[in-house]
Amino acid sequence: MKAVNDAHEKEYQKQPDIVGRAPGRFHLIGEHSWFFKDKTLSMAVNLPVYVAISKRDDSNLHFYFHQFDDRKKATVTTLKIKKEDRWANVVKAMLFGFTSGGFQLCGMDITIYSEILPSAGFGITSAIKAATVFTVNKLLGFNCSDAQLLSVIERGNKRFLGVNNYISDNYTAMFAKKNNLLLTDHFKNSWDYISFAFESKKIFLVDTKVPRVTIWNEESIFEPENVLLLGDLRETKPNVYGGWKYEDNVTEINEVLSVVSEEKRRRLLSVMREHQDILDARDGIEKGDFFKFARAVNHSHETMRDLYNISCPEIDWILKRVNELEPNLDFVTQPVTCGRITGKGFGRCLYAIIRDEDEEKFKSKITEFEKIFGFHPEVYEVTASDGVSLVL
């Protein structure tokens, strides 16, 4: 906290009036299923982003990202997206979200402070958005409700940045609770908490630093006709979390999906499997059954690798080593570790959940990875954290 205040004071010669904090994040399962109104299981983590703000007497806006040592400027009346402004466009988008909703802003000096940079893919950009709207709301006394703040983020995303508004990202950054996962239902626009308290386990996020290579256009399956196809395969199940699940009759599935190409069929099938993996993971957590939870996670990675086709040999290598931390031949049915690629699009990150006693073995495998592949991963031990809050 002192480092944030000091950075702001050094840049602007005054202490911030207010400082907000929002958590980083990763999605355990389901981040590719939002378009089909399915579910996403997420965890906010202790990789915080801080937004420090002090008021100005004019309408000027000054932006400073401490770790980049980069500065940008705008005014309240000239909020425009600029290619060269990169990270600052994210902050401007959130301010636009206010002004486009009829709120009046004043000039501000704004500092962004994050030890983890947005390029890592651990929800840092979403954290910047959440911390900005939460902090501006408090600083200027707008007294916006949660729903209004979510609308501010949505306007900034859609109308300023021209990007999709992922509610699972927004909910996790805003509403996460320590020691809990957050399960977003995209059909109901709602979320639930799931207490996550497996003992003697450690959670690691790994940025492999493998270059992001897009091998197919994910937007190609985000089409209304595909939503209708999967809708035909939904079955109402009152005793199932969320009230429905996908058809599991292979003949029925093949008949409904016979109208699309084989590649598209595989990817739509992966969406269906992701939904079941979320249901199984949730059930495992609720029952304290780590084996069931871990099987769902591992199965989800296999689906991402084999059907959705977004993994890469380097990530697969690490996750295979994670599973090999337990030499027992029963690890497939009773896994004591699990892991998966994580991130929307074609990411370079993964998470691993391992036993406490396997930490050194896991890190030695990361060292081995460096020698084999030549990349130098960043590894972060994380815990489930609270959502956005004020720290000053």
N, C-alpha and C positions, 0 to 999 in steps of 0.2 A: 504494500500500500504506500509506504514512504517513497519507494522508487517511482511510483506513478505520479505522486504529488511533486516530487523533485523534478521529474522530466517536464511536467507541465509548467512549473515555475521557471525552469531554465529557459524554456522556449518562449514564454509569454511574459515573464517578469512578474507573475502574480500566481497565487495559489488558486486551484480550482474552486468553484463554488459548490460543485457536486461531483461525485464519482460513482459510476455504476459498474457492475460486474455481471457478465454472463458466461455460462460454461461452454467449453467445447463439447463435441458430441460425436458418437458414431452410431450407425444403425446396425443392429444385430442381424435382422432378417426383414425383407420386405420393402426395401427402399426403391425398388423398380416397379412396384405394383400400384402406385398412387393413382395412375390414370384409369385403372380398372376398378377404382373405389374399393380396394381391398384394405389390408392392414399393414402397419409397420411397427416393428419393435425396436426401441431406441434407448440409449443410455446417455445422459448428460454426464460429463466427466470433469475432473479437477484440472482442466487446462484452460484457465480463465482468460477472458478478454476484458480489459478495463477501458471505459470511456470517461474521460475527465473533461468537464466543461466549465468555462467561466463566461459570464455575460460581457458584452461590449456595449458601448454607448452609441454605436452606429449600426448599420445594416450589413457590415462586412462579416464574412465567415472565413476563418482560418482553420485549416486542418493540418495536423501533424501526426505522423505515424513514427513513434519513437524508434522502433527496431529497424525500420527502413531508413531512418534519418531523412524523411521525405516530407515536403510541405506543399500544400495546394491552397488555392484561394477561390472564393466565389462571393456572391452577395445573396441576400435573402430573395431578391427579385430576379436573379440570374442563375437559377439552378438548372444547369444544362449538363447532359452527359458528354464527357470528353474522353476520347480514347486514351490520351496521355495521363488522365487522372486516376485510372485503375482503381485502387482501393478507395480513394476518396469518393468515387462515384457511388459506392455503397452507402456512405454516410449521407451524401447529397440526396440519394434516393429516399432515405428515411425522412429527411427534412421535407422533401417534396411530398411525401405521404401525409405530412401534417398540413402543409400549405394548400394542397389540392383538396383537403377535407374542410377548408375554411378556417384553419387555425392561423393566428398571426405570430410570426417568429420575430425575434430580435437578432442582432449580430451576436456571434459566439466565437470563442476560441476553443477548439476541440482537439484533444489529444487521444490517440488510440495507442494502447499499450498491450502487447501480447507477445509472450515468449515463443509461441507457436505461430508461424506465419500462415496466411490463408492458403498458400499453395500446398500445405500438408494434407488438406482435405479432411480435417477432423472437426468440421462444423464451425470453423473460426469466422467465416463470413457471416453465417447465421447469428453467431454470438455478437458480432459487431452491430448487426441490425437490431437485435433485441436490446442490447445495452444502450444503443443510441436512442431508440424510441422511449424506452423506460425512463432514461435519465432526463431527456428533454421534457417529457411529460411532467416529471417531478419538479424540475428546475423552473419551468414556466407556469406551473400551477394549473395545467389543463384539466386535471382530475379525470382523465379518460378511463373508461372501464377496460377490462381485458379485451372485450370484443372490439372496442374502438381501436385499441393499440394493434390488434391483429389486422384490422382494416387499414391502418396506417402502413403496416409492413406490406400488405397485399398491394396497395396502390403504388408504393415505391417499387415493388418487384415488377408488377405488370405494366404500369404506365410510364415509369421512368427508365428502369433497366431493361424492360422488354423480355423478362425471363419468367419461367413458371414460378408459381407461389406454392412451395411445398409445405403443407400445414404440419407435417410431422417434424420438419425442421423448426418451424415457429413454435409449436407446442413444447417441444423438448427444451428449447432455449428459454422459453418464458415460464413454464410451469413445472419443470422437473423437480423431483424431491430426493433428497439424500437417501442412499441405500434402496432406491427403487428404480425399476425400469418404467418407461412410459410407452403404452401401447395405443397407437393412433388408429382410429377407425375412420377411413376416408369417406365411407358411405354416409356415416352419421355426423361427420365433422366433429368428432369427440375424442376424448382420450381417457384411459384408465391407468392407475398406478399398479404396479406389481412389485411387491416387496422382494428384493433380490439379496439373499443372505446365505449363500452357500459358504460354509466354513472351510478354512484352510485352502482357499483358492486365491490366486492372483490373476489380475486382468492386465494384459499388455496390448497397447496399440503399437503397430509397426508401420512406419513410413519406409517402404523398401527403397525409395529413390529410383525405382525403375521408371524410365520415361513412359508417359501416358501415350498409348498408341490406340487409336480408334480403328477397329477392324470392321465395324458395321454401324449403320446409323440407327441408334436406339429409337429415334423418333418414328422409324418406319413401322413399328408395331403400335404406336399410340394413335390409333384410328378408331372412329366411332363404330365401324362395323366389327372390329375385334372385340370391343366392349359388349356388343350385342351377342356375339358368339359365346363369350364366357358367361354372359348373363343367362344364356340358354342352358348352361351347365351348372348353374347354382341350384342347390336343393335347400329348402327350408328345413331347419333342424332346431326346434325349440330348446333342446337339451345341449346344444353346442354354443360355446361362447360366440356372441355376435348374432346368433340365430340362424346361421346358414353355413353350408360348406359346399365345396365343389363335388360334382359327380365323380365316383371312383370306378364306374363301370367302363372298362377299356373300350368295349364295342361302341358304347354311346359316345364316348369322348372322340374316338376316331371318326365316327360318322359326322358329328357336329363340326369338327375341325378339318374335314376332308376338302373343304372349299378353299383352303389357303395353301400356300407353298409349304414344302417340308421344313424349310428354315423357320418360317413364321409359326408353323405348328409347334415346333420344338420350343420356341420362345413363349408362346402362349401356354403351352403345357408347363413351362417352368413357373409362370405366374400362378398357376393352379397349385403346383407343389409348394411354392413359397407360402401360400395361405395355410396349407395344412401344417407346414413346418412351424409357423407362428402359433397355431393352435396347440401343437405338441409341445413346443418350447414353453408356452404359458402354463400348460397343464403340468409339465415337469417342475417348473418353478413353484407353482401353487402347492404341489404335493411334496416338495423337498426332494424330488427325484432327479439328481444331477445326471444320471445315466440317460434319462429320457430327454432332458433339456439338451445335453451334449450331442445325442444322436440327431436331434432336430437341427442343431447348428451345423454339424458336419455334413448332414444330408443337404442342407441348403447350399453349402459351398460346392458340393458335387453338382448340384443343379445349376449353379452359376457358371461352373466350369464346363459342364458337358452339354447343357441345353441352351442356356442364355449366352454362353460363349463370351464372357468378359474377363476371365482370369488369364494368367500367364504362367509360364513354366517357373519363374522365380518365386511367385507367391505360392504356387502349388508345392514347390520344393520345401518351403518353410513349414507349411501346414502339414505336410507328410512327416516332417521331423517332429512336429508337435504331437502328432498321434503316436509316434514311436517312443515318446518319453515313457510310455507304459508298454513294456515288452510282452505283457500277457496277451495270449492269442484271442482272448475274449474282448479285446478293446473295442471291436466293432459294435458289440451288443451292450457292453458295459464300459463305455469310455470314461476315463478319469480326466481327460483333457478334451478341448475342442477349439475350433477356430474357423475363420471364414474371411474371404475377401470382403471389404466394406467400402461403401461410397457409391454415390450415383454415377452413372456413366462408366467409363473405363478407367478405374482408379488404380492406384499403386499401393494401397494400404490394406492391412489386415488386422484382425484382432485374434488374440489367443487367450484362453482361460485355462490355467494350469494349476497343479498342486503347488503349495508353498515350497515343498522340498525339491521341486523340479526347476526352480528358478535358475540356478547356475548352469544346469544342463541346457536349458532353453537359450541362455545367453551365449553359451559355447557354440550352439548351432548357428546363432546369428553371426558369430565370428567366422565360422566355417563358410557360411553363405557369402560373406565378404570376399573370402579368398577364392571361392569358386566362380562367382559371378562378377566381382569387381565393383559392385555397388556398396555404398556405406549407409546402411539403414539408421534411422533414428528410432529408438525404442522408449516408450513411455509406460510406466506403471500407473494405472488409473483406478479411480474408485467412482462410484455413482454419486453425483453431486446435485446440489440444489440449482434451481433455475435463477433467472435474473434477480438482482437485488441491488440496493444502494449500500455502498461502503463508506460514503461520506455525505 
